[in-house]
Amino acid sequence: MRPIRLYLDSSDYSVLSDPKRRTPDLFNLLSQLRAWIEEGKVQCVFSGTHLSEMAPLNGAIDAAERRADLLSDLCGQNALVSQDVLFTKEFRVALGQQNVGVTAYSGRGDWFPGGSLDVLPLEDVSIAGEIHLAVDKMQLNRKEKRKAKRFALRDGKPRRSVQEMLKKNARIASLEEILAVYPMRPQDARILGRYVVGDVTKEEANEAFLNSLRDPRWMMQWFRQHHVKMTAFTEWIRDPAKTITDNFLKISQEIALVRSNDKLLGRKTADVTSNQWTLWQDDLLVSVSHKLAAALLGEPSVSFTAEDIDQSCPGLSTGIRALHSSWWSAMVATPRKPKLSDFPDALHAMYAPYVDVFRADSFMAPYIKRYSARYGTQVVPKLTLLKSTIDTLMSSSRADVQ
């Protein structure tokens, strides 16, 4: 029997990894989680959204590393694929291009966006070109530069003696330049450096890069050292979430328009019919889906209905509907205004249909539950209720077996 798959909220890692906030009850909960994981009864999974939120770009570096340590301890390499990878799979099912069910789980820690290897400019590497650039920067006259290039190159390629020297240096040279750009563990960065001089294959260099990404502890250490500088990698890691978030901004514009119309027409939003509210949500779901499908599949002419997305794209449907419902309810029933933090909550919610137990804050939990319950997901609004929820699931599983 498969272990109960558990998705913790980002705040859970903060609370459980902070000695000052970890009460005796929470300490016992953490001990129980570790025991269940060790026994193979529970499998804790993480996503790239977790890592993106943990990245210490604005200080609190020690706390970020504690969170990453706990995430690594509990999850290991049990990850859920990036949203762009997940949605691509869901859209293919919706288009009839894929008949088997969507799998979001990765046991290798592959949380990162699709096309991750494109970040490494391996195709652009040229030893001969680097030699030309190095010689051109030297304080030599034209004749001396030609002589230096003839010494290093033959028929446009590095001479054997030069290649051997470069390989030797790559095995012992400083890694500062590589580590400043990519979050690679020293042993993996060494492999990348050796690839540049032809000492290892492209496949080995690619795998070294991915192995570093699969290590959350190292990711946080790298962010600690480079959190001030926004590198191309930092922008790349956040890009899928940014694309989705930009589409979600339509929700806030929609709600602002409704509020404005309320004032002009002298009505209350509660007077809007449920049919109109449902149509707005369906329109939003379809609009976002078409934009994402065009971006991810390169098919701008696809046509989905809301029913298509609900049936074939549970992750996308749950995230968008939960966010729309939470914001609408906040507007109608309470003075709470939509927050920017609601966006990452929705990004997390997209994984709810793919796990057994999903932790969410008390505000978002009811809305996520509304749309993920049909997949059997147990949504837990408080960390203190987590143990009893898992206990109940375990008891029902034992009863089913008997």
LOKE-27339 format. One line per field, with one value per residue: residue in one letter; x, y, z of N, C-alpha, C in turn. Coordinates in pm, whole numbers, plus 50000, padded with zeros to 5 digits. Example, Ala and Ser with C-alpha at 12.3 -4.5 7.8 and 13.67 -1.06 7.14 Angstrom:
! LOKE-27339
r	A	S
n_c1	51319	51285
n_c2	49431	49775
n_c3	50780	50708
ca_c1	51230	51367
ca_c2	49550	49894
ca_c3	50780	50714
c_c1	51320	51290
c_c2	49670	50003
c_c3	50780	50787
//
This chain:
! LOKE-27339
r	M	R	P	I	R	L	Y	L	D	S	S	D	Y	S	V	L	S	D	P	K	R	R	T	P	D	L	F	N	L	L	S	Q	L	R	A	W	I	E	E	G	K	V	Q	C	V	F	S	G	T	H	L	S	E	M	A	P	L	N	G	A	I	D	A	A	E	R	R	A	D	L	L	S	D	L	C	G	Q	N	A	L	V	S	Q	D	V	L	F	T	K	E	F	R	V	A	L	G	Q	Q	N	V	G	V	T	A	Y	S	G	R	G	D	W	F	P	G	G	S	L	D	V	L	P	L	E	D	V	S	I	A	G	E	I	H	L	A	V	D	K	M	Q	L	N	R	K	E	K	R	K	A	K	R	F	A	L	R	D	G	K	P	R	R	S	V	Q	E	M	L	K	K	N	A	R	I	A	S	L	E	E	I	L	A	V	Y	P	M	R	P	Q	D	A	R	I	L	G	R	Y	V	V	G	D	V	T	K	E	E	A	N	E	A	F	L	N	S	L	R	D	P	R	W	M	M	Q	W	F	R	Q	H	H	V	K	M	T	A	F	T	E	W	I	R	D	P	A	K	T	I	T	D	N	F	L	K	I	S	Q	E	I	A	L	V	R	S	N	D	K	L	L	G	R	K	T	A	D	V	T	S	N	Q	W	T	L	W	Q	D	D	L	L	V	S	V	S	H	K	L	A	A	A	L	L	G	E	P	S	V	S	F	T	A	E	D	I	D	Q	S	C	P	G	L	S	T	G	I	R	A	L	H	S	S	W	W	S	A	M	V	A	T	P	R	K	P	K	L	S	D	F	P	D	A	L	H	A	M	Y	A	P	Y	V	D	V	F	R	A	D	S	F	M	A	P	Y	I	K	R	Y	S	A	R	Y	G	T	Q	V	V	P	K	L	T	L	L	K	S	T	I	D	T	L	M	S	S	S	R	A	D	V	Q
n_c1	50084	50053	50228	50071	50034	50167	50133	50279	50216	50397	50438	50433	50682	50832	50738	50777	51050	51156	51290	51192	50924	50820	50609	50547	50344	50371	50629	50597	50431	50604	50792	50631	50566	50818	50858	50647	50724	50969	50881	50755	50490	50394	50447	50616	50592	50740	50734	50838	50736	50747	51030	51083	50952	51100	51348	51602	51592	51560	51689	51681	51824	51929	51697	51578	51752	51714	51450	51481	51647	51475	51275	51423	51487	51233	51112	51306	51388	51137	50925	50698	50614	50701	50470	50439	50517	50328	50083	50116	50099	49834	49689	49740	49598	49342	49324	49317	49556	49693	49627	49659	49644	49737	50051	50190	50396	50742	51008	51269	51328	51265	51167	51187	51136	51024	51253	51484	51754	51818	51908	52174	52442	52556	52579	52699	52959	53298	53617	53828	53735	53736	54008	54097	53972	54100	54368	54345	54293	54532	54824	54968	55144	55027	55170	55277	55043	54943	55138	55105	54851	54902	55064	54886	54674	54579	54492	54256	54174	54229	54563	54694	54855	54773	54504	54529	54648	54444	54241	54356	54378	54108	54019	54116	54085	53962	53618	53461	53343	53154	52990	52885	52690	52529	52340	52519	52650	52982	53114	52960	52978	53242	53235	53099	53287	53485	53359	53362	53624	53634	53659	53463	53140	52858	52617	52691	52757	52509	52357	52493	52428	52148	52143	52237	52026	51836	51886	51771	51892	52142	52053	51950	52182	52324	52160	52194	52452	52431	52213	52178	52235	52052	52042	52042	51951	51795	51583	51483	51393	51174	51005	50789	50589	50547	50434	50188	50084	50061	49850	49652	49603	49392	49174	49173	49132	48880	48726	48768	48635	48372	48323	48344	48129	47925	47917	47847	47597	47454	47412	47442	47705	47629	47387	47430	47361	47398	47434	47550	47787	47903	47936	48126	48344	48385	48445	48687	48846	48854	48974	49231	49328	49341	49540	49761	49785	49849	50099	50246	50212	50233	50014	49800	49538	49376	49078	48895	48638	48489	48411	48578	48827	48781	48743	48975	49198	49273	49449	49496	49229	49145	49320	49264	48985	48962	49104	48957	48707	48771	48848	48616	48433	48553	48510	48234	48139	48312	48537	48790	49052	49175	49495	49844	49969	49782	49815	50050	49935	49736	49894	50012	49777	49715	49833	49684	49489	49656	49762	49721	49680	49651	49790	49671	49626	49392	49214	49219	49175	48895	48806	48986	48932	48670	48699	48879	48799	48663	48858	48943	49111	49225	49188	49360	49304	49448	49763	49773	49573	49667	49780	49560	49407	49567	49584	49316	49291	49472	49347	49110	49219	49328	49094	48976	49148	49104
n_c2	49881	50224	50492	50744	51044	51352	51702	51976	52309	52609	52768	52581	52458	52670	52712	52460	52432	52622	52668	52840	52870	52623	52443	52212	52035	52064	51979	51708	51638	51672	51475	51251	51266	51222	50959	50822	50865	50734	50475	50429	50491	50744	50985	51263	51542	51792	52110	52323	52570	52585	52604	52841	53026	52994	53094	53305	53598	53845	53876	53714	53475	53257	53140	53059	52857	52676	52601	52480	52268	52116	52058	51898	51686	51576	51536	51440	51334	51342	51487	51723	51787	52084	52359	52431	52200	52023	52138	52119	51843	51806	51957	51813	51582	51692	51763	51523	51411	51255	50963	50829	50875	51179	51218	51367	51331	51304	51099	51162	51414	51611	51901	52127	52377	52299	52246	52298	52246	52421	52645	52616	52717	52523	52460	52678	52675	52707	52606	52691	52944	53071	53074	53246	53485	53520	53557	53787	53974	54009	54206	54246	54288	54279	54082	53924	53828	53667	53473	53361	53248	53060	52892	52784	52685	52468	52434	52561	52437	52347	52262	51936	51933	52167	52110	51903	52041	52225	52052	51943	52174	52237	52046	52125	52395	52725	52764	52982	53153	52991	52912	53153	53207	52979	52756	52539	52254	52225	51988	51924	52153	52136	51931	52056	52250	52083	51981	52199	52202	51971	51732	51575	51435	51596	51501	51417	51662	51794	51629	51669	51934	51913	51742	51908	52091	51926	51918	52059	52170	52260	52447	52652	52730	52834	53048	53194	53293	53440	53609	53881	53948	53929	53672	53519	53267	53290	53443	53267	53049	53153	53214	53042	53053	53326	53372	53244	53387	53644	53604	53559	53810	53915	53846	54018	54259	54217	54200	54452	54604	54518	54613	54885	54925	54863	55088	55286	55201	55173	54930	54613	54378	54126	54097	54011	53750	53396	53254	53440	53486	53231	53211	53413	53302	53068	53180	53304	53082	52949	53147	53185	52927	52901	53090	52984	52733	52806	52920	52708	52481	52581	52618	52823	52813	52644	52519	52523	52418	52513	52284	52096	52164	52127	51850	51734	51874	51886	52012	52278	52367	52347	52531	52784	52812	52796	53024	53231	53195	53241	53508	53628	53565	53696	53956	53975	53885	53962	54218	54171	54229	54117	53962	53977	53748	53557	53463	53284	53095	52991	52878	52671	52532	52409	52166	52014	51816	51604	51486	51315	51431	51768	52065	52384	52739	52871	53046	52996	52722	52619	52680	52554	52295	52269	52233	52028	51806	51606	51450	51303	51425	51530	51825	52025	52266	52358	52325	52183	51999	51808	51557	51405	51391	51237	51006	50921	50865	50655	50465	50417	50310	50071	49946	49911	49726	49503
n_c3	50000	49915	50079	50286	50126	50198	50203	50322	50450	50366	50589	50791	50787	50873	51137	51262	51244	51403	51708	51906	51855	51856	52024	52303	52210	51932	51902	51966	51755	51536	51596	51570	51298	51184	51269	51139	50874	50867	50910	50674	50642	50594	50344	50287	50075	49859	49681	49405	49465	49741	49776	49643	49804	50034	49974	50081	50006	50115	50361	50690	50678	50824	50927	50691	50609	50815	50767	50516	50584	50746	50559	50382	50552	50608	50358	50179	49859	49759	49558	49396	49062	48872	48821	48549	48416	48520	48430	48156	48120	48209	48021	47789	47838	47839	47572	47452	47383	47552	47720	47961	48321	48492	48646	48920	49090	49176	49241	49238	49310	49125	49103	48955	48690	48352	48076	48209	48163	47967	48086	48136	47943	47760	47491	47385	47455	47385	47362	47203	47131	47381	47429	47226	47315	47563	47488	47333	47529	47651	47716	47457	47144	46798	46654	46859	46974	46766	46763	47017	46990	46790	46933	47116	46962	46691	46363	46432	46665	47012	47098	47179	47409	47533	47582	47771	47978	48039	48123	48352	48509	48532	48707	48947	48972	49077	49170	49171	48975	48845	49059	49131	48951	48909	49118	49213	49370	49502	49410	49192	49036	48970	48784	48576	48508	48412	48191	48020	47929	47792	47936	48049	47956	47787	47885	48142	48256	48247	48419	48656	48714	48753	48972	49173	49189	49296	49562	49832	50061	49973	49788	49951	50085	49873	49796	50025	49999	49768	49772	49738	49477	49185	48981	48652	48693	48927	48835	48646	48801	48924	48720	48606	48810	48813	48563	48588	48805	48695	48522	48707	48803	48675	48821	49044	48914	48814	49049	49157	48967	49003	49262	49215	49043	49220	49385	49205	49113	49339	49470	49642	49652	49725	49609	49356	49134	49191	48961	48786	48919	48899	48623	48581	48713	48566	48317	48378	48441	48192	48033	48151	48115	47836	47776	47913	47792	47533	47579	47693	47528	47279	47120	47010	46924	47070	47226	47510	47736	48049	48175	48055	48163	48437	48442	48325	48409	48701	48885	48790	48776	49047	49177	49056	49090	49368	49451	49327	49452	49720	49722	49631	49833	50043	49967	49975	50230	50439	50569	50483	50256	49936	49936	49842	49919	49875	49621	49607	49777	49615	49419	49561	49615	49379	49383	49550	49457	49406	49627	49945	50196	50266	50372	50462	50518	50761	50638	50356	50346	50349	50090	49921	49996	49902	49627	49595	49730	49592	49490	49694	49873	50189	50345	50569	50809	51028	51184	51419	51390	51227	51301	51399	51170	50996	51150	51138	50864	50842	51003	50858	50630	50724	50795	50547	50431	50592
ca_c1	50000	50132	50220	49987	50115	50140	50187	50274	50218	50529	50446	50459	50827	50882	50702	50836	51196	51194	51283	51117	50781	50782	50552	50555	50254	50428	50747	50546	50382	50720	50848	50540	50584	50945	50838	50564	50804	51069	50811	50698	50345	50366	50547	50605	50638	50757	50724	50922	50676	50808	51167	51080	50914	51204	51470	51626	51636	51545	51733	51632	51892	51939	51564	51557	51829	51647	51334	51528	51696	51359	51213	51507	51473	51101	51074	51409	51373	50996	50883	50593	50670	50670	50336	50438	50521	50199	49976	50138	50041	49689	49635	49748	49484	49222	49324	49315	49690	49744	49514	49685	49626	49851	50131	50261	50501	50876	51088	51408	51344	51255	51070	51222	51059	51066	51358	51583	51890	51844	51973	52318	52476	52658	52597	52777	53094	53402	53749	53907	53688	53785	54151	54106	53937	54204	54488	54315	54294	54670	54895	55064	55120	54957	55257	55287	54914	54935	55230	55044	54740	54958	55116	54774	54578	54623	54373	54139	54143	54338	54663	54679	54920	54689	54386	54566	54670	54314	54171	54417	54340	53964	53996	54164	54072	53859	53483	53385	53261	53039	52902	52820	52580	52442	52343	52575	52739	53120	53150	52889	53037	53367	53203	53068	53414	53557	53293	53406	53753	53624	53703	53345	53040	52749	52519	52741	52746	52366	52313	52553	52347	52019	52167	52246	51891	51758	51933	51720	51988	52241	51986	51942	52318	52362	52085	52255	52572	52406	52077	52173	52243	51951	52103	51949	51891	51691	51468	51430	51325	51047	50929	50659	50493	50517	50343	50055	50039	50020	49715	49560	49573	49260	49075	49167	49072	48737	48664	48770	48529	48243	48310	48319	47991	47837	47903	47776	47459	47390	47371	47537	47757	47555	47269	47467	47310	47499	47459	47644	47915	47957	47980	48251	48452	48408	48514	48825	48913	48877	49067	49365	49368	49380	49669	49866	49801	49921	50239	50314	50204	50251	49891	49712	49401	49304	48949	48848	48526	48517	48395	48699	48934	48745	48756	49108	49305	49233	49537	49466	49092	49138	49390	49195	48853	48978	49143	48843	48603	48817	48843	48477	48374	48610	48447	48093	48103	48404	48611	48925	49083	49269	49636	49937	50002	49682	49864	50122	49842	49671	49995	50018	49649	49711	49883	49594	49429	49757	49811	49615	49659	49702	49781	49648	49588	49250	49132	49210	49140	48759	48791	49063	48857	48551	48728	48970	48740	48620	48975	48975	49209	49188	49248	49373	49316	49538	49872	49742	49477	49729	49798	49431	49365	49644	49539	49187	49318	49537	49245	49019	49295	49336	48960	48954	49227	49038
ca_c2	50000	50346	50577	50864	51153	51473	51830	52076	52450	52670	52817	52467	52440	52780	52689	52337	52442	52732	52622	52934	52859	52482	52408	52067	51962	52064	51891	51571	51620	51654	51343	51151	51270	51154	50815	50771	50866	50628	50347	50417	50512	50878	51036	51409	51589	51937	52164	52440	52686	52586	52653	52981	53105	52982	53161	53421	53712	53969	53853	53595	53365	53141	53078	52991	52734	52581	52548	52389	52147	52036	52008	51789	51573	51515	51500	51376	51372	51325	51619	51734	51857	52225	52383	52430	52059	51965	52187	52062	51708	51817	52005	51704	51496	51764	51765	51387	51371	51163	50888	50787	50979	51266	51192	51488	51292	51270	51043	51204	51554	51697	52006	52246	52400	52232	52317	52342	52236	52535	52748	52596	52748	52427	52461	52795	52662	52685	52623	52774	53081	53125	53101	53370	53599	53537	53612	53924	54062	54025	54327	54203	54347	54188	53969	53839	53760	53559	53368	53294	53166	52944	52803	52717	52628	52410	52417	52615	52357	52348	52156	51832	51974	52270	52041	51831	52141	52279	51950	51936	52294	52232	51956	52185	52541	52790	52747	53101	53207	52901	52915	53285	53211	52862	52699	52405	52207	52228	51868	51929	52262	52085	51854	52153	52306	51981	51971	52312	52171	51844	51621	51490	51450	51690	51433	51421	51801	51821	51555	51734	52053	51870	51686	52020	52144	51830	51925	52184	52229	52336	52563	52759	52779	52917	53173	53270	53360	53522	53663	54022	53955	53853	53610	53465	53148	53332	53484	53147	52963	53213	53250	52976	53108	53463	53365	53210	53498	53754	53572	53571	53951	53944	53830	54141	54363	54186	54233	54598	54656	54491	54707	55018	54926	54866	55225	55364	55154	55171	54794	54533	54265	54006	54088	53946	53613	53291	53216	53536	53458	53107	53242	53488	53210	52981	53260	53323	52952	52924	53248	53153	52801	52925	53160	52892	52629	52866	52940	52582	52385	52648	52599	52936	52794	52544	52566	52444	52465	52501	52142	52027	52191	52061	51706	51687	51956	51909	52106	52413	52398	52369	52653	52905	52823	52825	53164	53316	53183	53303	53653	53671	53556	53803	54080	53976	53858	54016	54334	54133	54253	54020	53985	53919	53614	53464	53405	53159	52996	52925	52795	52548	52460	52332	52031	51944	51693	51501	51434	51264	51530	51897	52169	52520	52825	52861	53124	52931	52580	52580	52695	52446	52172	52266	52189	51912	51694	51497	51366	51232	51500	51583	51957	52048	52411	52392	52228	52101	51895	51721	51421	51335	51365	51124	50889	50877	50804	50526	50373	50380	50223	49938	49887	49870	49606	49394
ca_c3	50000	49907	50199	50280	50070	50277	50153	50429	50415	50388	50726	50880	50795	50956	51277	51314	51246	51493	51848	51989	51824	51861	52154	52329	52121	51798	51909	51958	51619	51449	51626	51512	51154	51153	51291	51030	50751	50882	50897	50541	50647	50543	50249	50280	49944	49848	49545	49380	49532	49874	49770	49602	49922	50135	49932	50168	49927	50192	50498	50760	50610	50913	50933	50562	50608	50905	50695	50412	50650	50786	50437	50333	50644	50598	50221	50099	49719	49722	49511	49297	48948	48857	48766	48403	48376	48557	48342	48023	48124	48221	47893	47691	47866	47794	47426	47402	47340	47653	47775	48099	48420	48519	48766	48963	49184	49131	49349	49219	49349	49007	49130	48877	48568	48230	48005	48307	48111	47879	48166	48118	47803	47719	47347	47347	47506	47285	47421	47113	47144	47507	47414	47148	47401	47665	47426	47291	47646	47697	47674	47356	47012	46708	46621	46978	46990	46667	46807	47132	46942	46720	47037	47184	46870	46565	46278	46501	46783	47111	47085	47279	47534	47594	47633	47893	48082	48078	48198	48484	48584	48560	48819	49072	48966	49158	49116	49210	48866	48822	49176	49140	48855	48922	49253	49199	49475	49449	49334	49064	48958	48917	48664	48472	48465	48334	48061	47938	47867	47723	48021	48073	47852	47810	47970	48280	48303	48271	48537	48772	48742	48807	49106	49267	49207	49375	49701	49890	50156	49898	49728	50050	50109	49758	49809	50135	49950	49650	49780	49698	49331	49113	48865	48554	48752	49020	48755	48581	48897	48960	48601	48591	48905	48773	48449	48640	48889	48607	48474	48819	48830	48617	48928	49124	48830	48807	49175	49169	48880	49068	49374	49159	48994	49336	49432	49103	49098	49469	49503	49719	49574	49762	49523	49231	49137	49193	48822	48731	48985	48841	48487	48590	48749	48450	48215	48422	48428	48050	47982	48199	48054	47697	47774	47957	47691	47421	47619	47725	47418	47150	47042	47044	46876	47149	47278	47623	47816	48193	48209	48010	48260	48562	48429	48283	48468	48841	48954	48744	48816	49192	49215	49011	49152	49511	49467	49291	49555	49844	49705	49619	49966	50125	49927	50009	50368	50538	50521	50441	50117	49879	49967	49747	49965	49825	49497	49634	49833	49502	49353	49642	49605	49254	49409	49643	49404	49383	49755	50032	50303	50221	50473	50414	50630	50797	50546	50225	50356	50306	49945	49858	50024	49818	49491	49591	49805	49503	49461	49817	49949	50320	50365	50713	50828	51139	51203	51536	51351	51129	51353	51405	51031	50945	51227	51083	50734	50865	51056	50750	50539	50786	50788	50407	50408	50663
c_c1	50088	50119	50122	50074	50072	50209	50169	50272	50358	50545	50473	50608	50890	50859	50777	50989	51247	51180	51198	50966	50730	50739	50570	50466	50312	50555	50705	50495	50498	50784	50763	50554	50711	50929	50756	50643	50906	51004	50748	50548	50304	50481	50524	50665	50649	50745	50821	50867	50728	50946	51171	51046	51023	51330	51490	51677	51629	51584	51676	51693	51899	51806	51535	51631	51770	51526	51376	51581	51580	51289	51291	51492	51342	51070	51180	51399	51231	50938	50761	50645	50625	50534	50334	50442	50386	50089	49992	50078	49889	49627	49637	49635	49356	49210	49320	49449	49752	49626	49534	49669	49753	49920	50210	50384	50633	50957	51234	51431	51333	51143	51080	51143	51111	51170	51469	51725	51922	51914	52124	52354	52581	52683	52687	52923	53191	53537	53834	53867	53736	53933	54173	54079	54045	54328	54464	54319	54436	54731	55008	55037	55062	55041	55265	55155	54900	55023	55169	54929	54791	55012	55003	54683	54644	54499	54245	54099	54259	54435	54647	54738	54837	54564	54415	54586	54538	54235	54225	54376	54192	53934	54036	54137	53961	53724	53399	53293	53137	52940	52830	52697	52479	52453	52394	52666	52880	53155	53081	52943	53170	53344	53170	53195	53492	53492	53343	53536	53753	53662	53588	53243	52935	52645	52562	52731	52601	52319	52370	52472	52216	52035	52179	52108	51807	51794	51887	51817	52090	52178	51982	52080	52361	52289	52144	52373	52543	52269	52067	52165	52136	52013	51997	51879	51775	51565	51401	51347	51188	50955	50796	50552	50452	50417	50201	49999	49991	49880	49612	49522	49438	49152	49061	49104	48921	48665	48660	48659	48392	48219	48277	48175	47891	47810	47821	47628	47384	47341	47477	47579	47681	47431	47299	47424	47424	47531	47562	47783	47982	48009	48111	48368	48486	48485	48661	48905	48949	48982	49211	49416	49413	49515	49782	49891	49879	50069	50313	50318	50230	50132	49790	49567	49322	49176	48902	48718	48565	48506	48517	48810	48905	48772	48900	49223	49273	49320	49504	49327	49083	49202	49314	49060	48864	49014	49028	48737	48644	48810	48700	48410	48426	48544	48303	48069	48191	48477	48752	48944	49177	49413	49722	49974	49900	49728	49946	50036	49773	49768	50014	49892	49639	49764	49787	49533	49527	49819	49691	49578	49727	49682	49765	49610	49437	49160	49111	49157	48999	48741	48868	48989	48737	48580	48821	48911	48704	48736	49019	49075	49151	49262	49243	49397	49412	49642	49842	49643	49540	49738	49667	49381	49436	49605	49409	49205	49380	49436	49152	49090	49305	49201	48930	49026	49159	48906
c_c2	50125	50427	50692	50981	51285	51594	51935	52217	52505	52717	52704	52444	52550	52753	52570	52341	52550	52686	52711	52920	52716	52445	52259	51985	51953	51979	51745	51540	51593	51518	51232	51147	51196	51003	50755	50764	50753	50491	50327	50436	50647	50918	51186	51457	51742	51979	52281	52565	52697	52651	52800	53070	53102	53061	53290	53542	53843	53950	53725	53468	53241	53065	53002	52859	52630	52519	52447	52259	52056	51977	51889	51665	51499	51462	51420	51426	51347	51462	51608	51824	52002	52246	52379	52288	51993	52008	52134	51922	51715	51861	51894	51603	51562	51764	51626	51338	51270	51095	50848	50905	51058	51226	51317	51454	51262	51220	51081	51349	51651	51799	52120	52256	52319	52314	52363	52341	52350	52648	52738	52621	52654	52430	52574	52784	52633	52711	52714	52921	53147	53158	53229	53492	53626	53602	53758	54023	54088	54153	54288	54278	54240	54064	53871	53763	53646	53442	53289	53204	53043	52843	52722	52641	52569	52375	52457	52539	52360	52233	52058	51872	52077	52205	51970	51928	52197	52179	51940	52055	52291	52145	52018	52335	52592	52777	52873	53151	53121	52913	53048	53292	53099	52803	52555	52373	52202	52106	51865	52040	52220	52007	51948	52216	52209	51961	52080	52280	52031	51722	51528	51519	51555	51630	51436	51561	51836	51754	51617	51857	52014	51812	51796	52079	52054	51834	52057	52250	52315	52459	52679	52816	52871	53051	53260	53351	53460	53590	53808	54035	53869	53798	53562	53341	53186	53372	53362	53063	53018	53236	53177	53031	53249	53464	53337	53326	53616	53729	53589	53717	53991	53934	53960	54254	54344	54230	54385	54660	54635	54590	54847	55029	54928	55009	55308	55329	55148	55034	54729	54412	54138	53988	54023	53799	53512	53245	53309	53512	53335	53133	53319	53394	53117	53055	53279	53195	52924	53020	53216	53025	52820	52993	53066	52784	52683	52881	52808	52484	52448	52631	52709	52915	52691	52605	52471	52502	52451	52355	52060	52041	52121	51910	51661	51759	51987	52010	52249	52456	52430	52500	52779	52921	52855	52971	53257	53313	53253	53455	53704	53670	53666	53936	54089	53975	53926	54136	54300	54158	54145	54059	53922	53777	53511	53396	53278	53053	52918	52835	52663	52465	52374	52190	51949	51817	51576	51447	51386	51364	51659	52001	52307	52607	52826	52941	53049	52788	52545	52585	52587	52313	52158	52204	52068	51789	51577	51406	51288	51302	51550	51716	51991	52197	52452	52282	52133	51989	51790	51576	51343	51302	51243	50996	50832	50808	50666	50423	50326	50289	50083	49868	49836	49739	49485	49360
c_c3	50000	50035	50177	50234	50134	50218	50263	50373	50441	50531	50825	50896	50881	51103	51335	51320	51340	51637	51937	51969	51837	52002	52180	52237	51979	51793	51897	51817	51524	51471	51564	51360	51112	51166	51177	50900	50754	50862	50759	50536	50587	50450	50234	50147	49944	49702	49530	49443	49674	49869	49732	49721	50029	50100	50009	50093	50004	50338	50556	50701	50696	50920	50804	50557	50703	50838	50589	50471	50689	50664	50381	50420	50624	50458	50146	49956	49668	49687	49421	49185	48943	48792	48614	48349	48403	48460	48200	48015	48127	48088	47788	47712	47813	47643	47366	47352	47435	47720	47920	48194	48445	48649	48801	49046	49113	49251	49338	49259	49234	49023	49030	48747	48450	48157	48095	48251	48015	47953	48153	47972	47747	47569	47301	47388	47392	47348	47334	47123	47272	47500	47335	47235	47504	47607	47386	47407	47698	47642	47578	47226	46919	46676	46738	47002	46891	46710	46923	47088	46867	46820	47099	47089	46746	46484	46351	46626	46881	47085	47201	47414	47608	47654	47765	48008	48133	48161	48340	48570	48623	48681	48953	49080	49057	49090	49134	49099	48841	48935	49190	49051	48878	49063	49251	49317	49419	49366	49198	48975	48898	48788	48548	48418	48379	48197	47966	47866	47805	47803	48059	47965	47888	47903	48116	48338	48335	48400	48664	48813	48808	48947	49210	49295	49297	49524	49764	49987	50081	49835	49826	50082	49995	49764	49921	50085	49839	49652	49737	49546	49267	48985	48769	48610	48844	48945	48690	48677	48933	48840	48587	48684	48865	48657	48496	48721	48804	48553	48584	48848	48772	48723	49006	49045	48822	48934	49196	49085	48942	49182	49323	49109	49108	49381	49334	49097	49230	49510	49591	49636	49603	49675	49389	49237	49136	49051	48758	48788	48925	48700	48487	48620	48633	48341	48251	48402	48282	47995	48023	48132	47910	47688	47811	47852	47571	47454	47636	47608	47282	47059	47076	47006	46957	47205	47387	47674	47962	48235	48168	48114	48392	48556	48406	48350	48615	48914	48919	48790	48964	49232	49179	49079	49301	49534	49436	49400	49684	49835	49697	49757	50057	50093	49975	50160	50472	50481	50473	50292	50066	49908	49859	49787	49920	49697	49522	49699	49721	49427	49428	49620	49480	49272	49496	49584	49393	49513	49838	50142	50262	50330	50409	50533	50646	50703	50414	50231	50308	50155	49870	49877	49931	49682	49483	49661	49715	49463	49585	49906	50081	50340	50513	50739	50940	51155	51318	51504	51259	51177	51353	51266	50975	51018	51170	50948	50748	50914	50946	50650	50593	50779	50647	50377	50471	50594
//
